[in-house]
């Protein structure tokens, strides 16, 4: 299997290649595990749906979804930590 950058260089040309490489440079952490899956999802769309957007826009939407989900998880973890700290303080105050 190719590295993602090599794969993009081999399979895409011109502006589309530049856009995908730029997107990969910015979000490589997210795209490393998801690029091939999301590329397949894009090409599984009907031709009409593909023509309404580009792979770069499709990937950007997927990245945004991952980032939003990560933010929700982070907020939930922070809230959980705060509750645990408050409970711990409450236990010390009772003693």
N, C-alpha and C positions, 0 to 999 in steps of 0.2 A: 504494500500500500504506500502511496506517495505521502510525503508531508503535505499539509494543506496548501502551503505557498507554492510548492512545485506543482501540485495538482491544478491549482488555479492558473498558473503560468502555462501549463500544458493544454488545458481544456477551454480556456477563455482568451479572448483577444480584445485589443483596443480599449475603449472606454469601460466596457464591462469588466475587463481584467483589472484595470486600474482601480475601479470602484471596489471590487472585491478584495484586492490586496490592501487597499487603504482601510477597509472595514476590518479585515483580519488583523492588521497592525494595531488597530485601536482596541479590538475586543478579542484578541487571540485566546485569552483565558476561557471565555465562554464558547468561542467557536471551535476550539480544539476537540471537544467531545461531541459537538452537535452539528458541525458543518455538513457532513455527508448525509446525516439523517434529514436535516432541514432542506438540503438541496433536493433530495429525493421527494420530500413532501411538496416542494415547489413544482417539480416536474410531473408529479402525480395529479396536479390541478388540471382542469380542462384548459385547452389552448386559449379559450376566451378569457378565463381567469388569469392565465399567465400574461396575456397581452395587456391586461389592465394594470400590471405592475412590472417590476423587474426583480430579479433574484436579490439584488442588493437591498431593495426596499423590503422585500419579504424577510430577508435575514435580519434587517434592522428592527422590524416589528417583533421578531422572535427574541432578539437580544433584549429589547425593551421589556418583554414579558418576563424574561428570566430575571432581569434587574429589579423589576417591580416585585416579583415573588420573593427575591432575596431580601428586599427591604422590609417586606411584611414579616418574614421570618426573623430578621434582625430585631425589629420592633417587638415582636412577641417574646424573643429571648431576653431583651432588656427589661420588659415588663415583668417577666418571670423572675429575673434576678432581683428586681426592686422588691417584689412581693416576698421573696425568700429573705432578703436583707431586713425588711420590716418585721417579718415573723421572728427572725433571729433576735432583733433588738427587743421585741416584745417579750421573748422568753427570758432575756437577761434582766429586763426591768421587773419581771414578776418575781425573780429570785431574791 
